[in-house]
Amino acid sequence: MRYAQLVMGPAGSGKSTYCSAMQKHAQTAKRTVHVVNLDPAAEYFDYQPTVDVRDLIHLDDAMEDEELRFGPNGGLVFCIEYLMKNMSWLEEQLGEGDDDYFLFDCPGQIELYTHMDAMKNIVDALQALNFRMCGVFLVDSSFMVEGSKFISGTMAALSVMVNISIPHVNVLTKMDLLNAESRNQLERFVDPDTRRLMDSDGSRFSERYRRLTAALARVVDEYGLVQYHTLDLHDELSIGQLLAVVDNAIQYGEDEDVRTHEFEMPDPDDGEAADEQLSRYLQEL
């Protein structure tokens, strides 16, 4: 069994930074985590990818081709669909190791996840390669401190959850960039009562749109469809807790055999030998 996080979210939500932080945290914990760049438009990221889709196709290839002449958005869609048609290349690059753990750093074009089948098809192909996957959807916390913006971001997350159809964890990123007042205000969004949020929202909607937004809030609230976890990249505890949540979602490590130690009972009449053997046993643990 192999494990993977599909790291998604709007442009600027911190996907590449998240992958880099998770990889460094895993190294500290003596775990090996590979990062795969699936963004053909990426220019810079603070990690060395194990696999880079730009080795197969780059956004510039689609935009500068004399026949295609795509713009940035159309070119990105073309690149992802090209990857889908060449999954054998990705399979070869990923290798055949067991118990591997990958982070797939995805593009920030939200329509790839909300209503197009490209990313869903890639997920299906990875699952066929024995990957147990979890979607990690990132939202910039600075945009989620108002009720109306919270509902908008939540509906985007819900649309991705429905379309991709894998275990899902939603994350509010860049918590370290918020001031104390915004941090305190954000607490009510982590496990929210959306109806209360809409009642306290100061946005001036017409009555029709207010009722629509309130109805969407009730759907999210009553069915408990979307919940958020926070991430502060300056706090190792925050990173570790989030990684534990994702590991639990994909059941990472549950297939490992329980380690056992042979322990020979010492002679009860020889107290010094018993203490020495017990000490040695505890050190082995």
Secondary structure, DSSP 8 states (H G I E B T S, - for coil): -EEEEEEE-STTS-HHHHHHHHHHHHHHTT---EEEE--TT----SS--SEEGGGT--HHHHHH-TTT---HHHHHHHHHHHHHHTHHHHHHHH---SS-EEEEE--S-THHHHT-SHHHHHHHHHHHTTEEEEEEEEEEGGG-SSHHHHHHHHHHHHHHHHHH-S-EEEEEE-GGGS-HHHHHHHHHHHS--HHHHHHH------HHHHHHHHHHHHHHHHHT---EEE--TT-HHHHHHHHHHHHHHTTTTTTS-----------TT-HHHHHHHHHHHHHH-
